[in-house]
């Protein structure tokens, strides 16, 4: 999928945040959280930009990006007009879709169809698992367990149920360790 201008803007903001931290500037706690949320929503949107439910996320992406940009540029101005102007130039280039920083090409690990409001974890085992036993754990602890590969599962649910299911899934680790001895 092609890169969105928001992704380049996001990269510039991450670099600006990093530079401001190196210079010892105090960053509001909300800024890193908003940067993280912007990337999450961008990845969600990119899964299928034609999906009407995902299209409404463009507004949220812009809100996160704008809030972060406003906060960081205010701080950048404290370091001088030239410093702030350099970063504003980068942000303008990014908003036009120009590449300011190369985007690392990686396969998205974003999970499609994850239920809203659920937490999620991935568990990687040394060997394939018995699907029947895993599904029993899922039903008993009220979580959703999906096999991504024979030895890799994704577990969805509320945090308390995730913890309980992980405790039971840990028996698979112990069994696999015994088999290796």
C-alpha positions in Angstrom: 0.0 0.0 0.0 1.3 3.5 -0.8 2.4 5.7 2.0 0.0 8.4 3.2 1.2 12.0 3.7 0.2 11.5 7.3 2.9 8.8 7.6 5.7 11.1 6.5 4.3 13.8 8.9 4.3 11.2 11.6 7.9 10.3 10.9 9.0 14.0 11.0 7.2 14.4 14.3 8.9 11.3 15.8 12.3 12.7 14.7 11.4 16.1 16.1 10.3 14.5 19.4 13.6 12.6 19.6 15.6 15.7 18.8 13.8 17.8 21.4 14.4 15.1 24.1 18.1 15.0 23.2 18.2 18.7 23.7 16.7 18.2 27.2 13.3 19.8 26.5 10.4 18.8 28.7 7.7 17.0 26.6 4.1 16.7 27.9 3.2 13.1 28.6 0.3 13.3 26.2 2.5 13.9 23.2 4.2 10.4 23.0 0.8 8.8 23.6 -0.8 10.8 20.8 2.1 9.9 18.4 1.6 6.2 19.3 -2.2 6.5 18.7 -1.7 8.3 15.4 0.5 5.4 14.1 -2.0 2.8 15.4 -4.9 4.5 13.6 -2.8 5.0 10.4 -2.1 1.3 10.4 -5.8 0.5 11.0 -6.8 2.7 8.2 -4.3 1.3 5.7 -5.6 -2.3 6.1 -8.5 -1.3 3.9 -8.9 2.4 3.0 -12.1 1.6 1.0 -13.9 0.4 4.1 -16.3 3.1 5.2 -15.7 2.2 8.9 -12.0 2.8 8.4 -12.5 6.0 6.3 -13.8 7.9 9.4 -10.4 7.3 11.0 -8.8 9.9 8.7 -10.3 12.6 10.9 -8.8 11.0 14.1 -5.4 10.6 12.4 -5.4 14.3 11.5 -6.5 15.2 15.1 -3.6 13.3 16.6 -1.1 14.6 14.2 -2.2 18.2 14.6 -2.2 18.0 18.4 1.3 16.6 18.4 2.6 19.0 15.8 1.2 22.0 17.7 2.8 20.9 21.0 6.2 20.0 19.5 6.4 23.2 17.4 5.6 25.3 20.5 8.6 23.6 22.2 10.8 23.9 19.1 10.1 27.7 19.1 11.7 27.9 22.5 15.0 26.7 20.9 14.9 29.5 18.4 13.3 30.6 15.2 15.8 29.0 12.8 15.4 25.6 14.6 11.6 25.8 14.4 11.7 26.9 10.8 13.8 23.9 9.8 11.3 21.6 11.3 8.4 23.5 9.8 10.0 23.0 6.4 10.2 19.3 6.9 6.6 19.2 8.0 5.5 21.1 5.0 7.3 18.7 2.7 5.8 15.8 4.4 2.3 17.3 4.1 2.8 17.6 0.3 3.6 13.9 0.2 7.4 14.3 -0.3 9.6 11.8 1.4 11.5 13.5 4.2 12.6 10.3 6.0 12.6 6.8 4.4 9.8 4.6 5.8 11.0 1.2 6.9 9.3 -1.4 4.9 7.9 -4.1 7.2 5.0 -6.4 7.1 2.2 -5.0 9.2 1.6 -6.8 12.4 -1.8 -5.0 12.8 -4.5 -7.5 13.5 -7.5 -7.2 11.2 -10.9 -7.7 12.9 -9.7 -7.4 16.5 -12.8 -6.8 18.6 -13.1 -3.2 19.8 -12.2 -2.7 23.4 -10.3 -6.0 23.7 -6.7 -6.4 24.7 -4.6 -8.7 22.6 -1.4 -10.7 23.0 0.6 -13.0 20.7 2.2 -16.1 22.1 4.9 -18.0 20.2 5.5 -21.6 21.1 8.5 -23.9 20.3 6.2 -26.5 18.7 2.7 -26.7 17.2 -0.1 -26.9 19.7 -3.2 -29.1 20.1 -6.0 -26.9 18.8 -8.6 -28.8 20.9 -6.9 -28.0 24.2 -6.3 -24.4 23.2 -10.0 -23.9 22.3 -11.0 -25.4 25.6 -8.9 -22.8 27.4 -10.5 -20.1 25.2 -14.1 -21.2 26.1 -13.3 -21.6 29.8 -11.7 -18.2 30.2 -13.9 -16.3 27.8 -11.2 -15.3 25.3 -10.7 -15.6 21.6 -7.7 -17.6 20.5 -6.7 -17.6 16.8 -3.9 -19.6 15.3 -1.7 -17.4 13.1 0.6 -20.2 12.5 0.9 -23.7 14.0 3.0 -22.4 16.8 1.9 -18.8 17.0 -1.5 -17.7 18.5 -3.2 -14.4 19.1 -5.4 -14.1 22.2 -8.1 -11.5 22.6 -10.2 -10.6 25.6 -10.4 -8.3 28.6 -7.2 -8.1 30.6 -8.3 -10.2 33.5 -9.4 -13.1 31.3 -6.1 -12.8 29.3 -4.1 -13.2 32.4 -6.0 -16.3 33.5 -5.8 -17.9 30.0 -2.0 -17.2 29.9 -1.5 -18.9 33.2 -3.2 -22.0 31.7 -1.4 -21.7 28.4 1.9 -21.6 30.3 1.5 -25.4 30.8 2.2 -25.8 27.1 5.6 -24.1 27.7 6.4 -26.5 30.6 5.4 -29.5 28.5 7.6 -28.3 25.6 10.5 -27.8 27.9 10.2 -31.3 29.3 10.1 -32.8 25.8 13.4 -30.9 25.0 15.2 -32.4 28.0 
